Amino acid sequence: MDESGQPLSTFQKCKLDFKKTLIAWVTKSSEHILQSRLHLSPPQESSTSFNLCLPEAPNPARNSLARLNIDNEFTVFVEVYARAKGDIVLIERWSYTFKPSGRDQRSFDKNSYMRMYKKAVISMRTMVTLTRTLPLYARMKNEKRKDVLEHRIKYAPRDCQRFQTKDVNSMDFVNFPAFFGVTTVKVEYTRESYFSPLIQGQIERMNSQETCDSAGSGGAATN
């Protein structure tokens, strides 16, 4: 039913299905990115969305993502930071941009959604594979202290943090066209020679602080 209580047309149903699929696609792929770089929490179960078995990870922006409007252009930014002496330093940023096509529904056919879903499945597999080719994934893959990194999810370009180095690479990951619009994914990332010392320095500070806290607790217990 639409807002007036009338049955949805085939076009409206497909548009709604497209929105749900697009939001699920952005949500699931961003969860994979964050879970592979940060320790959000141990996954409780796996999801088979988009014909892939991926761990379900908490996404603090899930509710906000669900409210995205596909009638307007939008960009979602997923940013990963390291800490350096109290400051946060941007080391990786993912940009999901959707641009509505504005196409007239008279050119719509009922198979548009199925074609879009097949593209979504292929694009998700591409995303999962390519996220593992970046240097931050390799650095954090076997790192026990994933709490050393932080993340933010944003929606406004004016709020984007600037990289503090000019040594930044970029890559267009996905171009995901559909009847209702085109979704593109871009990643910008710093080199390991830049971020690895930041991560290692933060790990050493955290370990040192925990050692001091432990020693303080032990001393208090013996009094």
N, C-alpha and C positions, 0 to 999 in steps of 0.2 A: 504494500500500500504506500502511496505517496503522502505528502503532508495533508492533502485534502481528503484522504481516505479512499481515493480511487485506485484501482489495480495498476501496477506498474506496467508500462509498455515493455516490449522486448528490448528496445534501446535503453530504457531506464534501468532495467534489470542488469544488462551487460555493463552499463556504466558503473553501477553499484558494485558488481562483481570485480570489475577492473580496479576500482578504488581499494577494495578489501585486499586484493591480490598485491597491488603495488605497495600498500602500507605493510603488509606481511613480509614482502620481499625486502623492503628497506629495514624493517625491524629485525628480521632474522639475519640478514647479512651484516648489519652493524653489531648485533650481538656476537656473531662469530669473530668479527674483527677485535672487539674488546676482550672477549674471553681468551683469545689467543695471545693477547699482549698483557692483560692485567688479570689479577686474581679477583674476580667479582664475588664468587662464592662457588662451592662445589656444585656442579649440575645435579639436579635431582632425578632427571629423566631425559630421554632423548626425543627429538621431534623428527618426523619424516616429511616435513613440509618440503615441497618442490623436489620430491623423490630423492632426498638426501637425508641420511641419518646423522643429525647434528645434536649436540647436547643443548638442552634448554638452559639458558643463562638469564639472570635477571637483567632487565633493561630499564633504568630509571626514567627513560623518556618514552616508554611504551604508550602511556596514556596520551601524551602530547602528540606522538606520531599518529595516533588513531584519529586525531582531529584535523589532519591535513586536508586541504581543499584542492581537489584536482581541477577545479575551474580556473585556478590562478597558478601562475608560475611560483615555485618555491624551491629553496635550497636548504638541505639539512647538512650540518657540519658535525663530524665526529672527530674530536681532537684528542691526541694523547700527549701528555706532558711528563717531563722529568723535573725533579726539584734540584736546584743548585743554590746552596747557602740561603735557603729560605724563599727564593724566587722560583716561580714555575717557568719552565722553558719548553716551548712547543717543539716537538720532534717529529710528529706525524699528523697529517690532517686529511680526512676523507670528505669529499663534497658530493652529495647526492642532489642533482638538479633535475626538476621536472618542468617541462614546458608543454602546456596544453596545445593541441593541434588546432582547435577551433573549427574542425571539420563539421560540415553540415550532416545531420543525422540521416538525410536522404541518401548519402553515399555509404551508409552503414549496412553491413550484412551480419547475419546472426553467427557467422563463423569467426568474427573478429576476435571474440574473447578467447576462443580455443587457440587461435594462432598466437595471441598475446601470452597465454599461459605457457605454451610450449617454449616461447622465447624466454619467459621468466625462469623456467627450469634450467635451460641452457645457460642463461646469464648467471644464475646462482652457482652453478658448478664452476663457471669461469671465475667468479668472485672468490670462491673458497680456495681454488687452486692458486690464483695470483696473489692473494693475501699472504700466502706462505713463501713467496719469492722475495719479499722485502727484507732488508737488513734487520729491522726491529723484531720481526718474527723469529729470525735465526738467533738473535741475541737473547730473547726472552723464553725461547722454547724450553730450555732446561734450567731456567733460573727459578730457584725455590722462592725467592722474595719478589713475587709479582706485585706485592703491595708497594713497591718502590715507585710505581708509576701512577698517574692520575689521569682522569679523562673528563671531558665536557661535551655535551651535545647542544648545539645552538641552531638557530634558524635565521639569523639576520647577519648579512655580510659585514655590516658596520661593526659588529661585535667580535669579529674574528681577531684572534691574537696574531701578531706578526712573528715570523721566524726571526731569531736573533743572530742568524748566520745567513750569508749569501749562498752558501754551499747547499742548495736545496734542489732536489730532483723532482720531476712531476711525471705522471703517467695517466693517460686516459684508460680506465679499466673497462668500462662497459658503455655501449651505446644501445639502448633498449627501446626500439620504436614500437608503437602500438597505435591503434586507431585514435585513441583519446589524447595521445601525447607521447613525447619522447623523454625517457629518463637516461641521464648520463651520470657516470661515476668517475671522479678524478681523485687521485691521491697525490699529495705532496709530502716528501719525506727527506729527512736529513741523513747524512752518511753516518756509518757506524763509528768512524774516527771522531765524529763530533759528539754523538750522544752516548757512546759507551763509557767515556770517562765520567760523564754526568751521572749515569746510572750507578757506576761503581762507587763514586764518591758518596752518593746518597745511601747506598747499601752499607758502606763503612760507617757513616754517621749513625744510621739506625742501629746497627749492631753494637756500636760503642755506647749509644744511649741505653740500649737494653741491658748491656753489661753493667753500666753504672746503676741502673734501676734495680737490677738483681742484687748487686753488692749492697745497695742501700737497704733493700728489704731484708737481706740476710743479717746485716748488722743490727737492724732494729729488733730482729727476732731473738738475738742472743742477749739483749739487755734485760 
